[in-house]
Amino acid sequence: MNREQLSDAIGRLDDGCINEHLQYKPRRPWWYAAVAVAACAAILLGGVTVWPYLRGGDTPPLTEHPHTDSGGITTTKPSTGEENPMHPTALVLATPIYPKMAARPAEYEEVAWDAWQTDVSAQRRQVQGHSDEMTDFYRRTMQTFLAGEAGENRVYSPLNVYMALSMLAEAADGNSRQQILDLLGQTNLTALRQKNAALWNGVYLNDGAVVSRLANSLWLAQGERWQYDTATADVLAKHYYASTFKGKMGDPAYDAALQEWVNQQTNNLLTEQAADLAFDPNTALALVSTICLQAKWCDEFDPADTVDGTFHAAAGEVDCRYMKDNSGGYGFFGDRFTATGMSLGDGGYEMFFFLPDEGVAVDELIADGQVLEVLENFDTSAIARYMYVNVTVPKFDVASDLDLKEGLQALGVTDVFDPQKGNFEGILESQTEPIYVSKVDHAARVAIDEEGVTAAAYTVEILDGMGGVDEVLDFVLDRPFMFAITGPGNTLMFTGIVEQP
């Protein structure tokens, strides 16, 4: 393989690949009340300022070899270079094909239902303990990224940021990579790839009622300035199921291709935020990671029970609509909070609500070890009791914009932000220009109604050069509270604080 050329000959995918991965649409629009949706996107944008130019050229494309990994993901690598039919400036090198799962029976019938669940379980290929040893990452990043000014809503996706940073580790090298591995709790890239594959398979589900999917992509610059390590691009396609594109950095049409890809992978939940995503002419590459969850509540709220009420926010009282439900479930009684959870779909997805005790600030729960105990071991938690729970929760739609740069530096990831220390030879053939991460933005949004949850987030990292119970719990969320959404194996997908609905 001639590594002094960039991949100009990049092939067109077959229509099935394009439709499955780039034109995915939910069964119903995201605002339709019959579905619950959670989605988030992490964007890692790589760029360079004008310092000494890097010798470059075009390398041949990756060898065409569709393959299926242990998670059932087929990655197609075309051998000829043609334009993306959706955006002529975005050429496609590789894209994954997600496995189709058995359709959920229209009506419950024991034999058919059992057969369907058996098929889904086999197709998911989950790894036992896929979310083990994530506690330290959850704890450290939640304390860093959920901390904020009183009265501000905050939302953060630990799982999405974990995978986004994992891809950045693949692109980095030396101490730049090691600092990221240390934060992620992994000793080397082999272990990191195994963990990400386990996480991907652990949360993946597409059974007609629940869609839970992670998606990644690599965006390259055309021209002769940059020489890319095609072996790393191959790793990203194989182990991270990353689509690969190439185009002219700084071209509005290439920006539009990026924005459309993000919107498609997040079911158009972040169109306002994605509209600001753009490549600089000096961008060297971009790494993009998204997560999308679409599911119904297992026990939906009855719209007839939704009533007007008052939420006691720090800044004053707020009128809102409260949803009510009562059923058997867990109540959690921590030293400084009371909590409960509600199930989403049938695949192990949960949403938890944490109400601080009177006199306890909601921010104090971010660092509370009992919160993570509930999220990771709710069914065996020592503070759990099974009981009837009368839930009263406000319908809310909250969003936040977070700058993660200083937080990541405080967490020990420092070299990637220093032009004199940043090492990205994991993806570049050679690095003759100083490159560093200049900006890390994380925008997120979560909303709930009677029948579901809608949530979305993205992270942008720009690299520049230079049984029978007697107890009853009345659980009324009428003041600032914390929430979290977990996936199978108690993988923490979203978490946030509602200061006012």
N, C-alpha and C positions, 0 to 999 in steps of 0.2 A: 504494500500500500504506500503510495506516494504521499507523504505527510506535508509536502510543501504546497499543496493545493487545498482549497476550501471546497466544500461539497456543493458545486454548481449544478451537478447532475442529480437532482433530487426528484423522485418520481411522484406521480399522482396516485393517490390511494384509490382503491376500488370504492364504489358508491356505498357499499355496506359499511366499510370502515368509517367513511366520512359521516354517514348518517348516524352511526352508533355513538361515535365519540365526539364529533364536532357539532352535530345538530340534534343532540339529545333534547327532548322536550318532555316535561312531566305529563302525567295522564290528565291533569287539570292545571289551569293557571295557578300560580303560587298564592294568589289572593283568594282562591276558592276555599270556602270554609271547611270542606270535607277532607282536607289533607293537612297534615302537619309537616312543615318543611324546616330543615336546618341545613344551612350551607355556609361554607366559609372558604375564602380563597387566600392563599399566601403567595405574594408575588416577589420574586427575587430578581431585580433588574441589575444587569452588569454593564458598566460603561467606563470609558477612560477619557481623560482630558488630553489635550494635545501636548505630549512630551515626545521624546524621540520615537519615530514611527517604527512599528514592529514589521519586520519582513514578513510577507505573507504570500498567499496564492490560494488556489483552490485545490482541495483534496478530493479524491474520488468519494462517492457516497459509501455508506456502510453497505456491506454485502447483503443482498436480499436473502433473508432466511426467517420466514415466519416461525415463531416458536411459542410453545405454551409452557409456562412455568408451573410451579406447584400450586399456584392459586388459580389456575385456569385462565390466565391472561395471555392472549396471543398478541405479540408485537410484530407488526408488519413493517419491513424496511424496504421500500421500493428501490430499485437499482437504476432507475432513470430519473432525470431531473425535470419535472414539470410543475407548473404553477398550481397552487391551491385554487380550486375552482371558485371558492368563496371570496378570496382576495388574491388577485394576480401577483401581488408583491410578496406574499408569504408562501414560499415553497415548502413542501412537506417531505420530510425525510423518514419519519417513523410515526406510527400511532398505534396504541393498543386497541384490541377488540375485547370488550367486556363479555364475560360469559352470560348467557341467558339462563334464567332459572325457571323451574317448573311454575306454572301459573297456579295461584291460589284458587281452590274450588269456590265456585260462586255461592254455594250453600254448604253448611256444615253437614257432613256425613262421615262417620267415624273412620271407615276404611279408606275413603278417598283423602280425608284430612291427614291421617297417619302416613299414607303414601306420599302425599305432598310434602309434609314436614321431613320425611326421610330423604326425599330428593333434594330439598333445599339444604339440609344439613350436609349432605355429601358434596354438593356443589360449592358450598361456602368454604370448605377445607380450612376451617379455623384451626389455629395452633393453640394447644392448651397453654394457658398462662401467658397469652400474647401481651397483656398489659402489665405483667409483673415488672418490678423494679423501675416503675415510672414515678414513684412517690416523690422522690427528691426533686425531679424536674417539675412536677406539678406544684410542689410546695414553694420552691424558689421563684418560679416564674409568676405564679399567682400573687405572691407577696410583692413582687416587683411591678407587674403590669396592671394589677387591679387597684393598687394604691392610687389615690387621687384626691382632688378637692371635695370637700363635703358638699353634697347637693348635686354632684355630677353622676350621671349614669355611666357605667363602664361595662364593657363586654370584651371577652378574650377567648381565643380557642387554643388550648394547650396542644391538642393533637395536630392541628394544622401547622402551628409554629414548629413543632417537633419535626415534622416531615420536611418543612421548608428549610430548616437549619441542617437537616441531614443531607439534602441536596447541595447546600452550600459547602458542607464538609467535603463532599465528593469533588467539588470544583476547587477547593483550597488545597494547600499542602503545607508541610512543615508545622511550625508552631501555630500558624493560623488555623490549620485543621485541628490540631490537638486541643486547642482551647474550646472549639465547638464540640468535639468528642467528649471533653470533660463535662461540659454543661449537659450534654445528652446522656451521660452516664455509660458511654461505650468505650471500649479499649482500642478498637481498630475498625477499619471500614468493613471487614467481613462481618463482625458482630453487628455493626450498624445496619448493614443490608439485611441481615437476618431479622433484626428487630423491626425494621420498616415493613418487610414482607409479612411478618406476623401481624403487625398492626393493620396493614392493608386488608389482609384476609380476615382478620378478626372483626372488622366493622363493615366489610362489604356485604350487601344484601340487595337483591332486586327480585322480589317475588310477586310483584303486582300490587302489593299493598304497602310495602316499604321499599324505598330506594335509599341506600346508604353507600356512598361511593367517594373515593379519593381519586383525584386526577392530577397529573403533573405534566409539565412541558418545558422544553428547552428552546430558546430563541437565539439564533446566531446572526451575526452580521455578514453581509456579503462583501466581496472585495478582497483586497490583498493585504489589508492591515493586520489581520489576526490569523494565526495558525492555531487550529483547535486540535486537541488530542481526541481523535475519533474513538479511541478505546474508552475514554470516559463517557463520551456521548452514547456509546454502546451500553455501558453500565447503567446509565440513567434510563435508557429505553428498556433494558432487560429487568433490572431490579426495582425501578421506580415507576415502570409503566409510562414513561414520559414520551409524549409526542415531541417531535423535533421539527422546527421551522427555520427558515432562513429568509432574510430580507434586508432592505436598506434601512439602517438605523437613522431616525430622524424624518423618515418619510411618513406623512400623515396616514397613508394607506396601510403601512405596516403597523402603525399605532392602532388603527381601526381593527386590524386582524387580531391584535392582542386583546383589545377591549371586547371584541365579539367572542373570542375564545373564553375569556373569564366569565362573561355573561351567560354563555351557554352552559358552562360547567357549574355555575351557581344558580341556574334556573332564573336568570334575570332578576335576582334579588339585590344586586349591587350595581345596578346600571348607573346610578348617580355618582357613586364613588369611582366606578371603572372608567367613567368618561374622562377623568383626569389622568389616567394612565398613559404614558407616552415614553418613547425612546428618544434619547438625546443622540445627535449625530456621532458622539464619541462613545456611545454604549458599545461594549464589546460583546455582551451576551446577557441573556435573562433566564432565570429559573423561576418557574411558576408552579405553585402547588394550591390545589383547591380541595374542599370537602363539601359534600352535599348530603343532607339527610332529609328524607320526605317520609312522613308516617302519620298515622292517626293516633289519637289517644286510644288506649284500650278501653277506658271507661270515659266516654265523652260527656262533657257538661251539657245539661239540658238548657237550650236557649231560654226556655220559659222561666228558668230559675235565675237568670241574669238580672241584677237589680242595680239601681243607682246607689252610689255610696260616696264616702269621703276618705281620701288617703291623707294621712298626717305626715307630710313631707317636712324636711328641715326648714325649707323656705316658706312654709305655710300650707294650709289645707288645699287639696286638689280634688275636684270632682272626677269620678271615674265610674266605670261599669264593673261590678263584681260578679264573677261566676261562682256557682256553688255546686258542691257534690258531697255525698256522704256514702262511704263504702268501707269495707274492710281493708286495712293497709297498715303500714308501719308508721309509728310515731317515734321520733328520736328526741331524747331529752339530754342535751349536753349541759355542761356546767354554765354556759352562757347563751344558750339558744334552744329553741324547739324547732323541729324540722319534720317534713314528710316528703313523700315521693309519689309520682304518678307514672305509670307505664305507658310507653309509646310503642305501638305495633306489637308483634309477637316475637321479636328477635333479640330481646335483652336490652332494649333502650329505655332509659328512665330520665325523668326530669325531677329534680329535687328543689325544694324551697326551704330556706333557712331564715327563721325569724329571730333576731336577737332579743334577749330578755330586756325588759324595761331598764333603762339606764346604761345599756351596753350599745356602743356605736357599731353600726353594721361593718365598718372597716376592721373592727377587732376580730371579726370572724375569718378574715382572709388568712391570718396566720394561726388559726385555731386548729390544732391537730385533730380534734374530734370531728371537724368538718371533713377532712380527708378520710378519716376512719369510716364515716358514713358513706362517702362516695366510692370507696374501694371495697368495703366489706359490709354493705348495708344489711344483708340478710343474716349476718353473724355478729353484728355490732353489739357490744355490751350495753350500749345506751338505747337499743331498739326495743320497742314493745309492740306487739300486734294488737290492733284495736280498731274500732270504728273511728274514722277520721272525717269530721265535717270540715271540708276545705272551703274556704272563701278566699279567692284569689282575684286580683284585678286583671282585667284585660290590659295588656300593656304593649307598647312598641317603643323600645329604647335603642339608642345608638350611641356610639362613642368613636372618637378618633384618637389614637394613641401613638406617640413617638417612642419606638422601642430602642432607639440607639443608645441612649444613656443607660437604660435598664440592662441591656445586653453587656455594656461595658462594666457595669457594676457586678454583673454575674460572671465576669472573667473573660468574656469574649472581647478582646481589645485589639489584637494585631490586625484584624481585618479592617479596622477603622483608621489605621495608620498607613499613609502612603509609603513610608519607608520600611514597613514591616509586613504589609499585606502580601501574602503569597497565594497565588491562584494558578499555580502550575499543574494543579490537578485537572484542569480543563483546557489550559493553554499549553501549546507545544513548548513555548518559551515565553518568558516574561521580561521584555526589555523596557517596558514602561511601568512605573509605579502605579499600582491599582489599589483602591481602597473602597470600603463601603462608606458612603457619605450620608445616607439617609435610610431610615427604617420606619415605615408607617404601617400602622395596623388599624383598619377601620372595621367596625362590626355592628351588627344590628340583630336584635331578637324581639319577636312579637308573638303573643299567644292569644287565641280566642277559644270559643267553646269546643272546637273540634281539633285543634292542633296548634303547632308551634311553627313559626317561620323564623329562621335565623341565618345570618350570613356574615362573613368577615373576610378580609384579605390583609396580607402583610406585604409591603413593598420594600425591598432592600436594593438600593441603587448603588452600584459600584462605579466609581469615577476614577479616572486616572488622576494622577494627582488626584286458723279454725274458729269457733265460737268465742266471743270475747265479751267482757262486761264494760271495759273502759271505753270512754269516749273522749276524743280530743277535738275541741273547737279551735280550729286553726285559721285565724283571720289575719291576712297579710295587709294590714291597713297602715303600715309605716315602713320605712326603708328595710329592704330585705335582700338576701343573696339567693342566687339560683345556680343550678348546674345541670347539664345534660350529659349523661353517660351512655356509652355503647356497650356491646357485649364484652364480658370480662371486666366490666366497670372501667372501661377506657374513658377518660375525661375528654369530651369533645368540645364543650362550651361551658363557660362559667361567667358570671357577671353580677353586678349590683344594681338594683333598682332603687334609686333615690326618690323618684316620682314616676308614676306610670304615664 
